[in-house]
Amino acid sequence: MAVKYKDYYQVLGVSKTATQEEIRKAFRKLAREYHPDVAKDKKAAEAKFKEINEANEVLGDPEKRKRYDELGMQWDQGGFQPPPGNGFGGEGFSDFFEAFFGGMAGAGGRGGMGGGRRGAGRGPFGGGGMGGMGGVGEESKDLDADVSVSVEEVFSGTKKRVSVRRSGRTSAAETLEVNIPRGVWPGQRVRVAGKGRHGGDLMLRVVVAPHPRYLVEGSDLVLRLEVTPSKAVLGGEVEVSTPEGSVRLKVPAGSQPGRRFRLRHRGLPAQGRERGDFYVQLEVRLPEHLNEEARAAWERLAELGG
């Protein structure tokens, strides 16, 4: 069955020549708008949020974006048919994404689910190439895949529904509900005993999904906090939202845009150490419109050399 092409550039509202920074900003803006936690119509927002995440999963990764762009140029010529089942069903991703990128996650993709196997050759689509995407040989017992969790789910724990074919490409997929314990770290493997091939195990590698407010850098989290010019120049206190609640942060006078403040051990769990750190990065928000009084004040400041 043919799969429907998806225009990820249109989903994010960016041009095909957009820079990675423009793509990142577009994703963050849309993710804030459609995040199920803040949207009024949560069902519609959840569907849109998944679509936005899927587009960012591809366009936010230079390698996947290149592969997607090459596909796009030839789309009307080939009438592409998806390859045989890759072993796993994606978590929240479309058939189009799964057909082209589902097999990559097991080879280090940033999110979703991917078919792969321990010790298998890693072609562009996993399992040694497009025709054998995610294929698992009879000698392989354990199955590897990625499972995507949100920042909030790292701290709370969650249950994830995953689909797996354990008896071959033509077999029916089995849906499993997997418990992801609280406190997992990025890259940690969660073992599901007996759910691999021929008595082996299913090994799920934890991948932290992109977040509308925080940048995820390994086990560190970064919040870009907008402050007014007066706050940056004069200093003062600001309220900072972290996954575990709000904290007050003192901004010293004369703080420059881009300056980072570290909150130790307030990031994600980390393998081999307590926790990652939480960074607050200052972004100065300049006024877009000035009334006469405000303009006069800025002109006076300019005269003073400020």
ChimeraX attribute file (.defattr): number of C-alpha atoms within 10 A of each C-alpha:
attribute: neighborCount
match mode: 1-to-1
recipient: residues
	/A:1	7
	/A:2	11
	/A:3	15
	/A:4	13
	/A:5	14
	/A:6	15
	/A:7	13
	/A:8	22
	/A:9	17
	/A:10	11
	/A:11	18
	/A:12	24
	/A:13	14
	/A:14	15
	/A:15	12
	/A:16	13
	/A:17	9
	/A:18	13
	/A:19	13
	/A:20	13
	/A:21	10
	/A:22	15
	/A:23	22
	/A:24	16
	/A:25	14
	/A:26	17
	/A:27	26
	/A:28	21
	/A:29	14
	/A:30	18
	/A:31	22
	/A:32	16
	/A:33	16
	/A:34	22
	/A:35	19
	/A:36	18
	/A:37	11
	/A:38	11
	/A:39	14
	/A:40	11
	/A:41	10
	/A:42	15
	/A:43	11
	/A:44	12
	/A:45	19
	/A:46	17
	/A:47	14
	/A:48	19
	/A:49	22
	/A:50	18
	/A:51	19
	/A:52	20
	/A:53	27
	/A:54	20
	/A:55	23
	/A:56	22
	/A:57	23
	/A:58	22
	/A:59	26
	/A:60	21
	/A:61	13
	/A:62	12
	/A:63	12
	/A:64	18
	/A:65	17
	/A:66	13
	/A:67	15
	/A:68	18
	/A:69	14
	/A:70	11
	/A:71	15
	/A:72	14
	/A:73	9
	/A:74	11
	/A:75	12
	/A:76	10
	/A:77	8
	/A:78	8
	/A:79	11
	/A:80	16
	/A:81	11
	/A:82	17
	/A:83	15
	/A:84	15
	/A:85	23
	/A:86	27
	/A:87	32
	/A:88	27
	/A:89	24
	/A:90	29
	/A:91	21
	/A:92	20
	/A:93	20
	/A:94	17
	/A:95	18
	/A:96	15
	/A:97	22
	/A:98	26
	/A:99	22
	/A:100	19
	/A:101	26
	/A:102	32
	/A:103	35
	/A:104	28
	/A:105	25
	/A:106	28
	/A:107	23
	/A:108	14
	/A:109	20
	/A:110	21
	/A:111	28
	/A:112	30
	/A:113	31
	/A:114	32
	/A:115	31
	/A:116	31
	/A:117	26
	/A:118	14
	/A:119	8
	/A:120	16
	/A:121	15
	/A:122	18
	/A:123	16
	/A:124	18
	/A:125	25
	/A:126	27
	/A:127	26
	/A:128	16
	/A:129	15
	/A:130	17
	/A:131	13
	/A:132	17
	/A:133	29
	/A:134	33
	/A:135	23
	/A:136	24
	/A:137	12
	/A:138	10
	/A:139	8
	/A:140	15
	/A:141	20
	/A:142	23
	/A:143	27
	/A:144	26
	/A:145	31
	/A:146	32
	/A:147	29
	/A:148	23
	/A:149	23
	/A:150	15
	/A:151	20
	/A:152	15
	/A:153	18
	/A:154	22
	/A:155	17
	/A:156	13
	/A:157	17
	/A:158	15
	/A:159	13
	/A:160	14
	/A:161	14
	/A:162	18
	/A:163	17
	/A:164	25
	/A:165	22
	/A:166	24
	/A:167	15
	/A:168	17
	/A:169	17
	/A:170	12
	/A:171	12
	/A:172	14
	/A:173	18
	/A:174	14
	/A:175	13
	/A:176	14
	/A:177	10
	/A:178	16
	/A:179	14
	/A:180	20
	/A:181	14
	/A:182	14
	/A:183	15
	/A:184	23
	/A:185	21
	/A:186	22
	/A:187	18
	/A:188	15
	/A:189	18
	/A:190	18
	/A:191	19
	/A:192	17
	/A:193	12
	/A:194	13
	/A:195	20
	/A:196	22
	/A:197	20
	/A:198	14
	/A:199	12
	/A:200	16
	/A:201	17
	/A:202	23
	/A:203	22
	/A:204	23
	/A:205	23
	/A:206	23
	/A:207	27
	/A:208	27
	/A:209	19
	/A:210	23
	/A:211	18
	/A:212	18
	/A:213	17
	/A:214	20
	/A:215	17
	/A:216	19
	/A:217	15
	/A:218	17
	/A:219	20
	/A:220	21
	/A:221	24
	/A:222	20
	/A:223	21
	/A:224	18
	/A:225	19
	/A:226	17
	/A:227	16
	/A:228	13
	/A:229	18
	/A:230	14
	/A:231	19
	/A:232	21
	/A:233	15
	/A:234	12
	/A:235	15
	/A:236	13
	/A:237	11
	/A:238	15
	/A:239	11
	/A:240	14
	/A:241	15
	/A:242	18
	/A:243	16
	/A:244	10
	/A:245	7
	/A:246	10
	/A:247	11
	/A:248	10
	/A:249	14
	/A:250	11
	/A:251	18
	/A:252	14
	/A:253	13
	/A:254	13
	/A:255	17
	/A:256	15
	/A:257	15
	/A:258	13
	/A:259	12
	/A:260	18
	/A:261	16
	/A:262	15
	/A:263	15
	/A:264	13
	/A:265	16
	/A:266	19
	/A:267	25
	/A:268	27
	/A:269	22
	/A:270	20
	/A:271	14
	/A:272	6
	/A:273	8
	/A:274	13
	/A:275	18
	/A:276	21
	/A:277	20
	/A:278	26
	/A:279	23
	/A:280	22
	/A:281	18
	/A:282	21
	/A:283	19
	/A:284	19
	/A:285	15
	/A:286	11
	/A:287	9
	/A:288	5
	/A:289	8
	/A:290	11
	/A:291	8
	/A:292	9
	/A:293	9
	/A:294	12
	/A:295	12
	/A:296	12
	/A:297	13
	/A:298	14
	/A:299	13
	/A:300	12
	/A:301	11
	/A:302	10
	/A:303	9
	/A:304	8
	/A:305	7
	/A:306	9
